[in-house]
Amino acid sequence: MRGVLALIALLTLAGEAAAQSKGKGIRLWNLTTETISGFQLSPAGKTEWGPNQTLNDKDKEVDHDERLRIIGVEPGRYDARVSYPNGRHCIVRDIEIKADVVFSIADKDLKDCTK
């Protein structure tokens, strides 16, 4: 009986450790004053924009103070192209993205905005 209990305890701990190592992934926290309708990343200093990450959201937009899971991006330094429903586009330069960490963008980070 002790052996069975020990095995159950061991499997439980292994399952918890696996769940913790998985983490929550990389997430964007929208601290701009507007809803974001497009968010694309490129290696810093380049214009090789990846897919629109807002498509990962249920309603395909990221409201103010909402977080968005970023998929298919490795930790590193990136520039971001941020789009808004009114057609405005802005660049955020040199964002440091770390594994399983939330990074944020705010109005003060937006540069080179065009409409």
C-alpha positions in Angstrom: 0.0 0.0 0.0 2.9 2.4 0.8 4.4 1.7 -2.6 1.1 2.6 -4.3 0.8 5.9 -2.3 4.4 6.7 -3.0 3.9 6.2 -6.7 0.7 8.4 -6.7 2.6 11.1 -4.9 5.5 10.9 -7.3 3.2 11.1 -10.4 1.3 14.0 -8.9 4.6 15.9 -8.3 5.8 15.1 -11.8 2.5 16.4 -13.3 2.7 19.6 -11.3 6.3 20.2 -12.3 5.4 19.7 -16.0 2.5 22.1 -15.7 4.8 24.8 -14.1 7.5 24.4 -16.7 5.0 25.0 -19.5 4.4 28.6 -18.3 1.8 31.0 -19.5 3.7 32.0 -22.7 4.6 35.4 -24.0 1.9 38.0 -23.6 1.3 41.6 -24.7 -0.4 44.0 -22.3 -2.1 46.8 -24.2 -1.7 49.9 -22.2 -2.4 52.2 -25.1 -5.6 54.2 -24.8 -7.1 52.5 -27.9 -8.2 49.1 -29.0 -5.5 47.4 -31.2 -6.7 45.7 -34.3 -3.2 44.6 -35.6 0.0 43.6 -33.9 3.0 42.3 -35.9 6.6 41.7 -34.8 9.8 41.9 -36.8 13.4 41.3 -35.6 14.6 44.7 -34.3 15.9 47.0 -37.1 14.2 45.0 -39.9 10.8 45.2 -41.6 10.1 41.5 -41.8 6.7 41.6 -40.2 5.2 38.4 -38.9 1.6 37.4 -38.8 -1.1 39.6 -37.1 -1.1 38.3 -33.5 -4.5 39.9 -32.8 -6.0 37.0 -34.8 -5.1 34.9 -31.8 -7.7 36.7 -29.7 -11.4 35.6 -29.5 -12.7 38.9 -30.9 -9.6 39.6 -33.1 -8.8 42.8 -31.2 -7.0 43.8 -28.0 -8.8 46.3 -25.9 -7.1 48.8 -23.5 -5.8 46.9 -20.5 -6.3 43.5 -22.2 -3.5 40.9 -22.6 -2.9 39.0 -25.8 -1.0 35.7 -26.1 1.8 36.0 -28.6 2.4 32.8 -30.6 5.3 31.6 -32.6 7.8 34.1 -31.4 11.1 33.3 -29.7 12.5 35.5 -26.9 14.6 38.4 -28.3 14.5 42.0 -29.4 11.7 43.1 -31.8 10.1 46.0 -33.4 6.3 46.0 -33.5 3.8 47.4 -36.0 0.6 48.4 -34.2 -2.6 49.0 -36.1 -5.9 50.6 -34.9 -9.4 50.2 -36.3 -9.4 53.8 -37.6 -6.5 53.0 -40.0 -3.7 54.5 -37.9 -0.4 52.5 -37.8 2.5 53.0 -35.4 5.8 51.5 -34.7 7.2 50.5 -31.3 11.0 49.9 -31.5 13.3 47.6 -29.7 10.9 45.6 -27.4 12.7 43.0 -25.3 10.6 39.9 -25.3 11.3 37.2 -22.7 9.9 33.7 -22.3 6.7 33.4 -20.2 6.7 37.1 -19.5 4.2 39.9 -20.1 5.5 42.9 -22.0 3.5 46.1 -22.4 3.2 48.9 -24.9 1.8 52.4 -24.0 1.0 55.5 -26.0 4.4 56.9 -25.1 6.1 54.0 -26.9 4.3 54.6 -30.3 6.5 56.2 -32.9 6.2 57.0 -36.6 2.4 57.0 -36.6 0.6 57.3 -40.0 -3.0 57.2 -41.0 
